Amino acid sequence: MDVARAVEPADIEAARTALAKRAGGAVGTFSVDTASSVDAGSILSRATADKAATGTDPAKKFKHFEAMVLQTFIQNMLPKDSEGVYGKGLAGDMWKSQLAERVADVMADRGGIGIAKSLLADHYLDGKRKVPIGPVSGGPEKTEIDQQTSLSTSLVHELQRKAAKSITGDETTIKTDIKI
């Protein structure tokens, strides 16, 4: 559309007449009006369609994720030399991809292999906030997990300090109260 807007009106008219000659005199309408044009990317994008369909339900989002993983698995399992079934070239690849996508969607709807269930059993994100679900939501398990997370973070920080020290050659020692 940007190209059509950049062209002079006389050039657009010349292109219309040339196309009309090639089409045998049938004149079609051509408009550069952005209000009447449709964004093909928003219609054809699976992500856009699925975004509207899943809404805010985390279970649907995890099910969609599982379908995408299953699609990859299924696509790799389908036979490679299948030109007689799917067709040749790009069209054959598209049919094969669509078959894998549909089979994966059906499998995910019927429970899949448990990816969505295991992800949903642990937690889901509500905006930027991580909301735990199930046995980790409170109690001694939560305390233990928090302690492990704190220790892991301390270990990573200590390794980062040592790496920075070795890179810069700084002999200044940094002492911490945390023992790992």
Secondary structure per residue as TSV (DSSP state, phi and psi in degrees):
chain	resnum	aa	ss	phi	psi
A	1	M	-	360.0	-33.4
A	2	D	H	-63.8	-36.5
A	3	V	H	-64.4	-42.8
A	4	A	H	-65.5	-34.8
A	5	R	H	-71.6	-29.6
A	6	A	H	-79.0	-16.8
A	7	V	S	-79.8	145.9
A	8	E	-	-68.9	147.8
A	9	P	H	-57.4	-34.0
A	10	A	H	-66.5	-37.6
A	11	D	H	-68.4	-37.0
A	12	I	H	-63.5	-41.7
A	13	E	H	-65.3	-39.0
A	14	A	H	-64.9	-39.4
A	15	A	H	-66.3	-39.2
A	16	R	H	-61.7	-45.0
A	17	T	H	-67.3	-36.9
A	18	A	H	-65.9	-40.0
A	19	L	H	-68.2	-36.9
A	20	A	H	-64.6	-37.8
A	21	K	H	-64.2	-42.6
A	22	R	H	-68.5	-32.6
A	23	A	T	-84.9	1.7
A	24	G	T	82.8	29.4
A	25	G	S	95.2	-8.9
A	26	A	-	-75.9	120.4
A	27	V	-	-101.0	126.1
A	28	G	-	-106.2	164.6
A	29	T	-	-94.4	144.4
A	30	F	-	-133.8	129.2
A	31	S	-	-128.8	143.0
A	32	V	-	-103.9	13.8
A	33	D	-	-70.2	121.5
A	34	T	T	-74.5	-23.4
A	35	A	T	-69.1	-33.2
A	36	S	T	-91.5	-10.4
A	37	S	-	-81.5	153.9
A	38	V	-	-115.9	137.2
A	39	D	-	-78.0	107.4
A	40	A	H	-62.8	-33.1
A	41	G	H	-62.7	-36.1
A	42	S	H	-74.7	-26.3
A	43	I	H	-81.3	-42.8
A	44	L	H	-85.4	-12.9
A	45	S	-	-76.7	122.3
A	46	R	H	-64.2	-35.0
A	47	A	H	-65.0	-39.9
A	48	T	H	-66.8	-43.7
A	49	A	H	-65.3	-42.3
A	50	D	H	-70.4	-31.0
A	51	K	H	-63.9	-41.5
A	52	A	H	-70.1	-35.2
A	53	A	H	-74.4	-38.6
A	54	T	H	-77.6	-30.6
A	55	G	T	62.6	-129.9
A	56	T	T	-110.9	4.8
A	57	D	-	-75.3	114.8
A	58	P	H	-65.5	-29.7
A	59	A	H	-63.1	-39.2
A	60	K	H	-67.7	-37.4
A	61	K	H	-65.4	-42.5
A	62	F	H	-68.7	-34.8
A	63	K	H	-66.2	-39.6
A	64	H	H	-64.5	-41.4
A	65	F	H	-60.8	-44.5
A	66	E	H	-61.7	-38.9
A	67	A	H	-63.1	-38.0
A	68	M	H	-66.7	-40.7
A	69	V	H	-65.6	-44.6
A	70	L	H	-62.7	-35.8
A	71	Q	H	-60.7	-42.2
A	72	T	H	-62.2	-44.9
A	73	F	H	-60.3	-48.6
A	74	I	H	-66.1	-41.6
A	75	Q	H	-61.5	-36.7
A	76	N	H	-74.5	-23.5
A	77	M	H	-84.1	-22.1
A	78	L	S	-66.7	148.8
A	79	P	-	-63.5	144.1
A	80	K	S	-81.1	-41.1
A	81	D	-	-92.8	80.5
A	82	S	-	-134.3	39.9
A	83	E	H	-63.5	-28.8
A	84	G	H	-70.3	-25.5
A	85	V	H	-92.0	-51.6
A	86	Y	H	-96.7	-23.3
A	87	G	-	107.0	176.6
A	88	K	S	-100.1	156.4
A	89	G	H	67.3	-146.6
A	90	L	H	-64.5	-39.3
A	91	A	H	-63.1	-42.1
A	92	G	H	-64.1	-40.2
A	93	D	H	-64.6	-37.4
A	94	M	H	-67.1	-43.3
A	95	W	H	-61.4	-43.0
A	96	K	H	-62.8	-42.9
A	97	S	H	-64.8	-41.4
A	98	Q	H	-66.7	-37.3
A	99	L	H	-62.9	-46.7
A	100	A	H	-62.0	-39.5
A	101	E	H	-63.9	-46.0
A	102	R	H	-67.2	-43.7
A	103	V	H	-61.8	-41.7
A	104	A	H	-64.2	-40.8
A	105	D	H	-62.5	-43.2
A	106	V	H	-65.7	-42.9
A	107	M	H	-61.7	-44.2
A	108	A	H	-64.6	-38.8
A	109	D	H	-63.8	-30.0
A	110	R	T	-96.5	16.7
A	111	G	T	113.0	-19.9
A	112	G	T	56.9	-143.3
A	113	I	T	-110.2	11.0
A	114	G	S	97.4	7.2
A	115	I	H	-64.6	-50.9
A	116	A	H	-62.1	-41.2
A	117	K	H	-63.5	-43.6
A	118	S	H	-70.1	-35.9
A	119	L	H	-69.0	-40.6
A	120	L	H	-71.4	-29.0
A	121	A	H	-68.4	-25.5
A	122	D	H	-87.1	-56.9
A	123	H	E	-166.0	170.6
A	124	Y	E	-144.9	160.3
A	125	L	E	-97.2	128.3
A	126	D	E	-110.3	91.9
A	127	G	T	73.6	-118.6
A	128	K	T	-103.2	-0.1
A	129	R	E	-94.5	130.6
A	130	K	E	-86.0	119.0
A	131	V	E	-107.0	110.5
A	132	P	E	-73.9	148.4
A	133	I	-	-130.2	147.4
A	134	G	G	87.1	-147.7
A	135	P	G	-70.4	-9.5
A	136	V	G	-94.3	1.5
A	137	S	S	-71.2	-19.3
A	138	G	S	-174.1	-176.6
A	139	G	S	82.7	-164.2
A	140	P	H	-65.1	-29.0
A	141	E	H	-63.3	-41.9
A	142	K	H	-63.7	-42.2
A	143	T	H	-61.9	-43.3
A	144	E	H	-64.7	-41.8
A	145	I	H	-65.7	-39.9
A	146	D	H	-62.3	-39.9
A	147	Q	H	-65.8	-42.8
A	148	Q	H	-64.2	-39.4
A	149	T	H	-64.1	-41.7
A	150	S	H	-63.9	-43.1
A	151	L	H	-64.8	-41.3
A	152	S	H	-63.2	-42.3
A	153	T	H	-63.0	-42.1
A	154	S	H	-63.0	-40.8
A	155	L	H	-63.6	-43.7
A	156	V	H	-62.6	-43.1
A	157	H	H	-62.7	-42.8
A	158	E	H	-62.8	-42.2
A	159	L	H	-64.9	-36.8
A	160	Q	H	-66.1	-40.3
A	161	R	H	-62.3	-44.5
A	162	K	H	-64.8	-40.5
A	163	A	H	-65.0	-42.5
A	164	A	H	-65.1	-38.4
A	165	K	H	-65.3	-41.4
A	166	S	H	-70.7	-31.0
A	167	I	H	-74.1	-44.6
A	168	T	H	-82.5	-19.3
A	169	G	T	75.5	15.5
A	170	D	-	-73.9	126.4
A	171	E	-	-91.0	-0.5
A	172	T	-	-68.2	126.8
A	173	T	-	-90.5	142.5
A	174	I	-	-112.2	119.3
A	175	K	-	-101.7	140.1
A	176	T	-	-125.7	157.7
A	177	D	S	-85.1	-7.6
A	178	I	-	-86.3	125.9
A	179	K	-	-104.7	132.2
A	180	I	-	-108.3	360.0
